[in-house]
Amino acid sequence: MKKRVVITGMGAVTPLGNDLATTWENLKNSRSGVGPISKFDSAPFQVKVAAEVKEFDSSKFIDFKEARRMARFTHFAIAASKMAVRDGELHIGKNVDPERVGVWIGSGIGGLDEFEAQHKKFLEKGPRRVSPFIIPMFIPDMASGRVSIELGAKGINNCSVTACASGANSIGDAFRAVQAGNADVMIAGGTEASITEMTIAGFSNMTALSTNPDPQTASRPFDKNRDGFVIAEGAGILLLEELEHALARGAKIYGEVCGYGATGDAHHITTPAPLAEGGQRAMKLAVEDAGLRPNDVDYINAHGTSTFYNDLYETQAIKEVFGRDAYELSVSSTKSMTGHLLGAAGAVEAIFSVMALKEGILPATINYETPDEELDLDYVANTAREKSIQVSLSNSFGFGGHNVSLLFKKY
């Protein structure tokens, strides 16, 4: 018999704040985390804006000496994980068996910032000056590995690397592990810190990024004048816990994970399949997995990247899956405020989907000014909306044709 899985703790480091409370407060108030690029000189680049994490202090969470041996994406993951564990009052080794606590944290790119820095050192000063920690600094699984070491979690330890679906896949696979009885608790989510010169150059040359120099309007999902996504960084972590285990220790419950759908497009390395056919199947699978019907879904946190094809095809997919009920749904893209956190996007947006259930507040799609004739759903334009909902769905689609839908229910 499948076990029920609930969310008992959450932690976040985002462009909107260095904890969940600050992030959620800014999201509710429709504030943008996008600003001018500060990590390097953007003069040679067409792209001038990004959604950076501001004033983050890793020393609050990690020993200074150890932090120097880790990349920024790992710092974010440890911080968000420790906040989630503290939020959930989880004491590994006291109120939970360490061998029954797993970690599953995805990253699309890993420590590319450290790789770039060390490669410059290699070219300028030779191979002997390259850090001996460079490999464990940049490989994507190291966030999950380091979190397990920091927290003493000895259960399943894994990392999903599925581009922009990495965080969502990690949550879905961690959900399956708890559901199957292979763990009592999973520390799950995604992390990313890839606002680097090479990343900006690569995405720019494939014309994926917005070249709008105005930080306040660059990320405009579903708007007719959208011209690409705004790159972002951060991490989101959820504690997924078996229901009876959570009740036995008196844990607070944010909501329930009920459905997981994961598919492949088998179509193109970067462009989604027409009508987001793979995304359609992911949504259908998530709803079916939860034992619900499409018209039970109240709110969709869309992948909504602010690129031409994603926003068009995702809208078409929602219409295909939900039929006439699509027009009764509230659909929003929080990337309008956070930018696109790549491998961490699905995790942060899962948190937003759970908070929408818990607090009855639907985050807005800001910068929505010019409607597109082909995009005619309710995108919760510009201002958050108070509405009591029972079921939320979060979509994440990644390069390579990865599609994930996560379904959450009010507990």
Secondary structure, DSSP 8 states (H G I E B T S, - for coil): ----EEEEEEEEEBTTBSSHHHHHHHHHTT----EE--SS--TTSS--EEB---S--GGGTS-HHHHTTS-HHHHHHHHHHHHHHHHTT--BTTTB-GGGEEEEEE-SS-SHHHHHHHHHHHHHH-GGGS-TTHHHHHSTTHHHHHHHHHHT--S-EE----GGGHHHHHHHHHHHHHHTTS-SEEEEEEEE---SHHHHHHHHHTT-B-----TTTS--TTBTT---B-BB-EEEEEEEEEHHHHHHTT----EEEEEEEEEE--S-SSS--GGGHHHHHHHHHHHHHTT--GGG--EEE----S-HHHHHHHHHHHHHHHGGGGGGSEEE-THHHH-B-GGGHHHHHHHHHHHHHHHTEE--BTT--SB-TT--SB--BSS-EE---SEEEEEEEETTTEEEEEEEE--
